[in-house]
Amino acid sequence: MAENRRYICVEITKDTIKHVATLSRLAFNEEELGKFTDQMGSIINMADQLSEVDTEGVEETVQVVDRDTVFREDKPEHWQGQNRETLMANVPEKANGYIKVPVIINKDEDE
């Protein structure tokens, strides 16, 4: 496994931080750029230390906890009789026996 390791050396510069800020739609002044450049460099160096850990014989994993996700059975619940009447009595707006909700998707908006 050790022979498959690849090391990527990245120098974090103010231009790198400016580029990431632009992608994130953030704006930083010169003082902040200097601060974030140092911090990002420290983070990259810290992450690079992980490449020094001997992982020979360690099985790859994406989840460290052996746990099954428990889902409830997906079955419809019918609102009949008193339950439906109770539900509809508490609805602020209704139309033709249905709950009226505001439009949240507008086809005219830019995508």
DSSP file (Angstrom, degrees, kcal/mol; ACC not computed):
  #  RESIDUE AA STRUCTURE BP1 BP2  ACC     N-H-->O    O-->H-N    N-H-->O    O-->H-N    TCO  KAPPA ALPHA  PHI   PSI    X-CA   Y-CA   Z-CA
    1    1 A M    >         0   0    0      0, 0.0     3,-1.5     0, 0.0     4,-0.3   0.000 360.0 360.0 360.0 -35.3    0.0    0.0    0.0
    2    2 A A  G >   +     0   0    0      1,-0.3     3,-1.2     2,-0.2    54,-0.0   0.826 360.0  60.6 -61.3 -32.3    2.9    2.4    0.8
    3    3 A E  G 3  S+     0   0    0      1,-0.2    -1,-0.3     3,-0.0     0, 0.0   0.683  99.4  57.8 -71.0 -15.5    4.1    2.2   -2.9
    4    4 A N  G <  S+     0   0    0     -3,-1.5    -1,-0.2     2,-0.1    -2,-0.2   0.493  79.7 115.3 -90.1  -5.0    0.7    3.6   -4.0
    5    5 A R    <   -     0   0    0     -3,-1.2     2,-0.4    -4,-0.3    -3,-0.0  -0.424  46.5-166.1 -69.7 138.3    1.0    6.8   -1.9
    6    6 A R        -     0   0    0     -2,-0.1     2,-0.5     2,-0.0    -2,-0.1  -0.989   7.4-149.0-124.0 135.1    1.3   10.0   -3.9
    7    7 A Y        -     0   0    0     -2,-0.4     2,-0.6     2,-0.0    41,-0.0  -0.886   5.8-162.7-107.0 131.9    2.3   13.3   -2.3
    8    8 A I        -     0   0    0     -2,-0.5     2,-0.7     2,-0.0    -2,-0.0  -0.957   5.7-157.8-114.8 118.7    1.0   16.6   -3.6
    9    9 A C        -     0   0    0     -2,-0.6     2,-0.5     2,-0.0    -2,-0.0  -0.862  15.0-179.5 -99.4 118.6    2.9   19.6   -2.5
   10   10 A V        -     0   0    0     -2,-0.7     2,-0.6    31,-0.1    -2,-0.0  -0.970  18.5-148.7-122.2 127.7    0.9   22.8   -2.7
   11   11 A E        -     0   0    0     -2,-0.5     2,-0.7    33,-0.0     5,-0.1  -0.850  15.4-143.1 -95.0 124.7    2.1   26.2   -1.8
   12   12 A I        +     0   0    0     -2,-0.6     2,-0.2    25,-0.1    29,-0.1  -0.779  29.4 170.5 -90.3 119.4   -0.6   28.4   -0.3
   13   13 A T     >  -     0   0    0     -2,-0.7     4,-2.1     1,-0.1     5,-0.2  -0.705  51.0-100.9-119.3 172.1   -0.2   32.0   -1.5
   14   14 A K  H  > S+     0   0    0     -2,-0.2     4,-2.7     1,-0.2     5,-0.2   0.860 124.6  56.8 -60.9 -34.2   -2.3   35.1   -1.3
   15   15 A D  H  > S+     0   0    0      2,-0.2     4,-2.3     1,-0.2    -1,-0.2   0.882 104.5  51.8 -64.9 -37.1   -3.3   34.4   -4.9
   16   16 A T  H  > S+     0   0    0      2,-0.2     4,-2.4     1,-0.2    -2,-0.2   0.935 111.8  46.0 -62.3 -46.0   -4.6   30.9   -3.9
   17   17 A I  H  X S+     0   0    0     -4,-2.1     4,-2.7     1,-0.2    -2,-0.2   0.892 111.4  52.0 -65.1 -40.1   -6.6   32.5   -1.1
   18   18 A K  H  X S+     0   0    0     -4,-2.7     4,-2.4     2,-0.2    -1,-0.2   0.908 110.2  49.6 -61.2 -41.3   -8.0   35.2   -3.4
   19   19 A H  H  X S+     0   0    0     -4,-2.3     4,-2.4     2,-0.2    -2,-0.2   0.936 112.8  45.3 -64.0 -47.1   -9.0   32.5   -5.9
   20   20 A V  H  X S+     0   0    0     -4,-2.4     4,-1.9     1,-0.2    -1,-0.2   0.892 112.5  52.6 -63.3 -39.4  -10.8   30.4   -3.2
   21   21 A A  H  <>S+     0   0    0     -4,-2.7     5,-3.3     2,-0.2     4,-0.5   0.903 108.7  49.9 -62.8 -41.3  -12.4   33.6   -1.9
   22   22 A T  H ><5S+     0   0    0     -4,-2.4     3,-1.1     3,-0.2    -2,-0.2   0.926 110.7  49.0 -63.3 -44.9  -13.7   34.4   -5.4
   23   23 A L  H 3<5S+     0   0    0     -4,-2.4    -1,-0.2     1,-0.3    -2,-0.2   0.847 115.4  45.0 -62.2 -32.9  -15.1   30.9   -5.8
   24   24 A S  T 3<5S-     0   0    0     -4,-1.9    -1,-0.3    -5,-0.2    -2,-0.2   0.433 113.2-120.1 -89.6  -0.8  -16.8   31.3   -2.4
   25   25 A R  T < 5 +     0   0    0     -3,-1.1     2,-0.3    -4,-0.5    -3,-0.2   0.910  67.2 138.3  58.3  45.9  -18.0   34.8   -3.2
   26   26 A L      < -     0   0    0     -5,-3.3     2,-0.4    -8,-0.1    -1,-0.2  -0.845  42.7-149.6-116.1 155.4  -16.0   36.2   -0.3
   27   27 A A        -     0   0    0     -2,-0.3     2,-0.4    -3,-0.1    -9,-0.0  -0.994  14.4-175.3-127.8 130.7  -14.0   39.4   -0.1
   28   28 A F        -     0   0    0     -2,-0.4     2,-0.1   -10,-0.0    -2,-0.0  -0.944  19.2-132.8-124.3 145.1  -11.0   39.8    2.2
   29   29 A N     >  -     0   0    0     -2,-0.4     4,-2.5     1,-0.1     5,-0.2  -0.353  41.8 -92.9 -83.4 176.2   -8.8   42.8    2.9
   30   30 A E  H  > S+     0   0    0      1,-0.2     4,-2.2     2,-0.2     5,-0.2   0.864 125.8  52.3 -60.7 -38.8   -5.0   42.5    2.8
   31   31 A E  H  > S+     0   0    0      1,-0.2     4,-2.2     2,-0.2    -1,-0.2   0.927 111.8  45.8 -63.5 -44.5   -4.7   41.8    6.5
   32   32 A E  H  > S+     0   0    0      2,-0.2     4,-3.2     1,-0.2     5,-0.3   0.888 109.4  55.6 -66.0 -39.2   -7.3   39.0    6.3
   33   33 A L  H  X S+     0   0    0     -4,-2.5     4,-2.2     1,-0.2    -1,-0.2   0.923 109.7  46.3 -58.7 -44.9   -5.5   37.6    3.2
   34   34 A G  H  X S+     0   0    0     -4,-2.2     4,-2.0     2,-0.2    -1,-0.2   0.922 114.3  47.8 -62.7 -44.6   -2.2   37.4    5.1
   35   35 A K  H  X S+     0   0    0     -4,-2.2     4,-2.3     1,-0.2    -2,-0.2   0.935 114.9  44.4 -62.4 -48.3   -3.9   35.8    8.1
   36   36 A F  H  X S+     0   0    0     -4,-3.2     4,-2.8     1,-0.2     5,-0.2   0.820 109.2  57.1 -70.3 -30.5   -5.9   33.2    6.0
   37   37 A T  H  X S+     0   0    0     -4,-2.2     4,-2.1    -5,-0.3    -1,-0.2   0.937 110.7  43.9 -62.9 -46.3   -2.8   32.4    3.9
   38   38 A D  H  X S+     0   0    0     -4,-2.0     4,-2.1     2,-0.2    -2,-0.2   0.923 115.4  48.3 -63.3 -45.0   -0.9   31.5    7.1
   39   39 A Q  H  X S+     0   0    0     -4,-2.3     4,-2.2     2,-0.2    -2,-0.2   0.918 111.9  48.0 -64.6 -43.7   -3.8   29.5    8.5
   40   40 A M  H  X S+     0   0    0     -4,-2.8     4,-2.5     1,-0.2    -1,-0.2   0.893 110.2  53.1 -65.6 -38.5   -4.4   27.6    5.3
   41   41 A G  H  X S+     0   0    0     -4,-2.1     4,-2.4    -5,-0.2    -1,-0.2   0.910 109.3  49.1 -60.4 -42.3   -0.7   26.8    5.0
   42   42 A S  H  X S+     0   0    0     -4,-2.1     4,-2.3     2,-0.2    -2,-0.2   0.894 110.7  50.2 -64.0 -40.6   -0.8   25.4    8.6
   43   43 A I  H  X S+     0   0    0     -4,-2.2     4,-2.5     2,-0.2    -2,-0.2   0.924 111.4  47.8 -64.6 -44.6   -3.9   23.3    7.8
   44   44 A I  H  X S+     0   0    0     -4,-2.5     4,-2.2     1,-0.2    -2,-0.2   0.909 112.5  49.3 -63.8 -42.3   -2.3   21.9    4.7
   45   45 A N  H  X S+     0   0    0     -4,-2.4     4,-1.2     2,-0.2    -1,-0.2   0.898 110.9  50.2 -63.2 -40.0    1.0   21.1    6.6
   46   46 A M  H  X S+     0   0    0     -4,-2.3     4,-0.5     1,-0.2     3,-0.5   0.922 111.9  47.0 -64.6 -43.7   -1.1   19.4    9.3
   47   47 A A  H >< S+     0   0    0     -4,-2.5     3,-1.1     1,-0.2     4,-0.4   0.853 106.2  59.6 -65.5 -34.1   -2.9   17.3    6.8
   48   48 A D  H >< S+     0   0    0     -4,-2.2     3,-1.3     1,-0.3     4,-0.3   0.799  92.9  67.0 -64.8 -28.5    0.4   16.4    5.1
   49   49 A Q  H >< S+     0   0    0     -4,-1.2     3,-1.6    -3,-0.5     4,-0.3   0.795  88.2  67.6 -62.2 -27.4    1.6   14.9    8.4
   50   50 A L  G X< S+     0   0    0     -3,-1.1     3,-1.5    -4,-0.5    -1,-0.3   0.797  87.5  66.3 -63.1 -28.0   -1.1   12.2    7.9
   51   51 A S  G <  S+     0   0    0     -3,-1.3    -1,-0.3    -4,-0.4    -2,-0.2   0.698  93.2  61.6 -67.6 -16.6    0.8   10.9    4.9
   52   52 A E  G <  S+     0   0    0     -3,-1.6     2,-0.3    -4,-0.3    -1,-0.3   0.581  79.8 105.8 -83.4 -10.7    3.6    9.9    7.3
   53   53 A V  S <  S-     0   0    0     -3,-1.5     2,-0.7    -4,-0.3    -3,-0.0  -0.539  77.2-123.1 -74.4 131.7    1.4    7.5    9.2
   54   54 A D        +     0   0    0     -2,-0.3    -1,-0.1     1,-0.1    -2,-0.1  -0.655  37.4 168.4 -76.8 111.6    2.1    3.8    8.5
   55   55 A T    >   +     0   0    0     -2,-0.7     3,-2.3     3,-0.0    -1,-0.1   0.134  20.4 144.8-110.6  18.1   -1.2    2.4    7.2
   56   56 A E  T 3  S+     0   0    0      1,-0.3     3,-0.1   -55,-0.0    -2,-0.0  -0.384  76.5   9.0 -58.8 126.8    0.2   -0.9    6.0
   57   57 A G  T 3  S+     0   0    0      1,-0.3     2,-0.6    -2,-0.1    -1,-0.3   0.453  95.4 129.2  81.9   0.8   -2.3   -3.6    6.5
   58   58 A V    <   -     0   0    0     -3,-2.3    -1,-0.3     1,-0.0     2,-0.2  -0.797  59.2-127.3 -92.5 124.2   -5.1   -1.2    7.5
   59   59 A E        -     0   0    0     -2,-0.6     2,-0.1    -3,-0.1    -1,-0.0  -0.457  25.9-112.2 -70.8 137.8   -8.3   -1.8    5.6
   60   60 A E        +     0   0    0     -2,-0.2     2,-0.3     2,-0.0    -1,-0.1  -0.387  42.1 178.5 -67.8 147.0   -9.7    1.2    3.9
   61   61 A T        -     0   0    0      1,-0.1     3,-0.1    -2,-0.1    -1,-0.0  -0.986  34.6-163.6-148.0 155.5  -13.0    2.5    5.2
   62   62 A V  S    S+     0   0    0     -2,-0.3     2,-0.4     1,-0.3    -1,-0.1   0.491  87.8  39.9-113.4 -12.3  -15.5    5.3    4.7
   63   63 A Q        -     0   0    0      1,-0.1    -1,-0.3     0, 0.0     4,-0.0  -0.991  60.6-162.1-140.3 130.1  -17.3    4.9    8.0
   64   64 A V  S    S+     0   0    0     -2,-0.4     2,-0.5    -3,-0.1    -1,-0.1   0.610  74.1  71.8 -88.7 -11.9  -15.6    4.3   11.3
   65   65 A V  S    S-     0   0    0      2,-0.1     2,-1.2     0, 0.0    -1,-0.0  -0.914  77.1-136.7-108.8 123.8  -18.7    3.1   13.2
   66   66 A D        +     0   0    0     -2,-0.5     2,-0.3     2,-0.0    -2,-0.1  -0.658  54.2 135.6 -76.7 100.9  -20.2   -0.3   12.4
   67   67 A R        -     0   0    0     -2,-1.2     2,-0.3    -4,-0.0    -2,-0.1  -0.978  48.9-136.3-152.5 133.0  -23.8    0.7   12.3
   68   68 A D        -     0   0    0     -2,-0.3     2,-0.5     1,-0.0    -2,-0.0  -0.697  28.8-117.9 -87.0 142.8  -26.7    0.0   10.1
   69   69 A T        -     0   0    0     -2,-0.3     2,-0.6     1,-0.0    -1,-0.0  -0.689  28.1-145.4 -79.1 128.1  -29.0    2.8    9.2
   70   70 A V        -     0   0    0     -2,-0.5     2,-0.4     0, 0.0    -1,-0.0  -0.851  19.8-178.6-101.7 121.1  -32.5    2.1   10.5
   71   71 A F        -     0   0    0     -2,-0.6     2,-0.1     3,-0.0     3,-0.1  -0.898  25.2-123.1-115.3 146.5  -35.4    3.2    8.4
   72   72 A R        -     0   0    0     -2,-0.4     2,-0.2     1,-0.1     0, 0.0  -0.484  45.9 -85.3 -78.6 159.7  -39.0    2.9    9.1
   73   73 A E        -     0   0    0     -2,-0.1     2,-1.2     1,-0.1    -1,-0.1  -0.464  41.3-127.8 -65.5 134.5  -41.2    1.1    6.6
   74   74 A D        +     0   0    0     -2,-0.2    -1,-0.1    -3,-0.1    -3,-0.0  -0.707  51.8 143.2 -90.3  94.1  -42.3    3.6    3.9
   75   75 A K        -     0   0    0     -2,-1.2     2,-0.0     0, 0.0    -3,-0.0  -0.987  50.5-106.4-133.4 144.7  -46.0    3.2    3.8
   76   76 A P        -     0   0    0      0, 0.0     2,-0.5     0, 0.0    -2,-0.0  -0.326  22.5-143.9 -70.3 147.7  -48.7    5.8    3.2
   77   77 A E        -     0   0    0     -2,-0.0     2,-0.4     2,-0.0     0, 0.0  -0.959  16.3-141.4-110.0 127.5  -50.9    7.0    6.0
   78   78 A H        -     0   0    0     -2,-0.5     2,-1.1     1,-0.0     5,-0.1  -0.730   2.1-146.8 -94.0 134.5  -54.4    7.8    5.0
   79   79 A W        +     0   0    0     -2,-0.4     2,-0.3     4,-0.1    -1,-0.0  -0.758  41.7 153.6 -98.1  87.0  -56.2   10.7    6.5
   80   80 A Q    >   -     0   0    0     -2,-1.1     3,-1.2     4,-0.1     4,-0.4  -0.789  47.1 -12.5-115.6 158.3  -59.8    9.4    6.6
   81   81 A G  T 3> S-     0   0    0     -2,-0.3     4,-1.8     1,-0.3     3,-0.3  -0.269 129.3  -1.3  60.7-133.9  -62.7   10.1    8.8
   82   82 A Q  H 3> S+     0   0    0      1,-0.2     4,-2.8     2,-0.2    -1,-0.3   0.842 130.3  59.8 -61.1 -38.0  -62.1   12.2   11.9
   83   83 A N  H <> S+     0   0    0     -3,-1.2     4,-2.5     1,-0.2    -1,-0.2   0.916 107.3  45.1 -60.3 -44.3  -58.3   12.4   11.3
   84   84 A R  H  > S+     0   0    0     -4,-0.4     4,-3.0    -3,-0.3     5,-0.2   0.912 113.4  50.4 -65.7 -42.1  -58.8   14.2    8.0
   85   85 A E  H  X S+     0   0    0     -4,-1.8     4,-1.8     2,-0.2    -2,-0.2   0.905 111.5  48.4 -62.5 -40.9  -61.4   16.5    9.4
   86   86 A T  H  X S+     0   0    0     -4,-2.8     4,-0.9     2,-0.2    -2,-0.2   0.921 112.7  48.7 -64.3 -43.8  -59.1   17.4   12.3
   87   87 A L  H >< S+     0   0    0     -4,-2.5     3,-1.1     1,-0.2     4,-0.3   0.958 112.9  46.0 -59.6 -52.3  -56.3   18.0    9.9
   88   88 A M  H >< S+     0   0    0     -4,-3.0     3,-0.9     1,-0.3    -1,-0.2   0.782 105.5  61.2 -66.6 -26.9  -58.3   20.2    7.6
   89   89 A A  H 3< S+     0   0    0     -4,-1.8    -1,-0.3    -5,-0.2    -2,-0.2   0.777 107.4  46.1 -68.3 -24.9  -59.8   22.2   10.5
   90   90 A N  T << S+     0   0    0     -3,-1.1    -1,-0.2    -4,-0.9    -2,-0.2   0.365  87.5 106.8 -99.0   4.2  -56.2   23.2   11.5
   91   91 A V    <   -     0   0    0     -3,-0.9     3,-0.1    -4,-0.3    -3,-0.0  -0.716  60.1-150.7 -87.1 129.0  -55.1   24.2    8.0
   92   92 A P  S    S+     0   0    0      0, 0.0     2,-0.4     0, 0.0    -1,-0.1   0.878  82.3  21.8 -67.9 -37.1  -54.8   28.0    7.4
   93   93 A E        +     0   0    0      7,-0.3     7,-2.2     2,-0.0     2,-0.3  -0.997  69.3 168.2-134.6 135.7  -55.7   27.8    3.7
   94   94 A K  E     -A   99   0A   0     -2,-0.4     2,-0.3     5,-0.3     5,-0.2  -0.969  12.3-168.4-141.3 157.0  -57.5   25.2    1.7
   95   95 A A  E >  S-A   98   0A   0      3,-2.4     3,-1.8    -2,-0.3    -2,-0.0  -0.947  72.6 -14.5-149.7 125.0  -58.9   24.8   -1.8
   96   96 A N  T 3  S-     0   0    0     -2,-0.3     3,-0.1     1,-0.3    -1,-0.0   0.822 128.6 -50.0  54.0  37.1  -61.2   22.0   -3.1
   97   97 A G  T 3  S+     0   0    0      1,-0.3     2,-0.3    -9,-0.0    -1,-0.3   0.522 118.9 104.8  83.9   4.9  -60.5   19.8   -0.2
   98   98 A Y  E <  S-A   95   0A   0     -3,-1.8    -3,-2.4   -10,-0.0     2,-0.4  -0.807  78.5-102.2-116.5 158.2  -56.7   20.1   -0.4
   99   99 A I  E     -A   94   0A   0     -2,-0.3     2,-0.5    -5,-0.2    -5,-0.3  -0.671  35.3-138.5 -78.5 128.0  -54.2   22.1    1.6
  100  100 A K        -     0   0    0     -7,-2.2    -7,-0.3    -2,-0.4    -1,-0.0  -0.784  26.3-179.7 -92.1 126.4  -53.1   25.3   -0.2
  101  101 A V        -     0   0    0     -2,-0.5     2,-0.1     1,-0.0     3,-0.0  -0.878  31.4 -98.1-123.9 156.0  -49.4   26.0    0.0
  102  102 A P        -     0   0    0      0, 0.0     2,-0.3     0, 0.0    -1,-0.0  -0.389  42.8-102.6 -71.9 151.7  -47.3   28.9   -1.4
  103  103 A V        +     0   0    0      1,-0.1     3,-0.1    -2,-0.1     0, 0.0  -0.578  39.3 175.4 -71.1 128.8  -45.4   28.4   -4.7
  104  104 A I        +     0   0    0     -2,-0.3     2,-0.5     1,-0.2    -1,-0.1   0.530  63.0  61.7-113.1 -10.2  -41.7   27.8   -4.0
  105  105 A I        -     0   0    0      3,-0.0     2,-0.5     4,-0.0    -1,-0.2  -0.976  62.7-170.9-119.9 123.2  -40.5   27.1   -7.5
  106  106 A N    >   -     0   0    0     -2,-0.5     3,-1.4     1,-0.1     0, 0.0  -0.958  15.2-155.8-115.4 119.1  -40.8   29.8  -10.1
  107  107 A K  T 3  S+     0   0    0     -2,-0.5    -1,-0.1     1,-0.3     4,-0.1   0.706  92.5  62.7 -66.4 -19.1  -40.0   28.8  -13.7
  108  108 A D  T 3  S+     0   0    0      2,-0.1    -1,-0.3    -3,-0.0     3,-0.1   0.650  82.6  99.8 -81.4 -15.0  -39.3   32.4  -14.6
  109  109 A E  S <  S-     0   0    0     -3,-1.4     2,-0.1     1,-0.1    -4,-0.0  -0.370  86.7 -98.6 -71.8 150.5  -36.3   32.6  -12.1
  110  110 A D              0   0    0      1,-0.1    -1,-0.1    -2,-0.1    -2,-0.1  -0.426 360.0 360.0 -64.1 141.2  -32.8   32.2  -13.4
  111  111 A E              0   0    0     -2,-0.1    -1,-0.1    -3,-0.1    -2,-0.0   0.447 360.0 360.0 -92.7 360.0  -31.5   28.7  -12.8
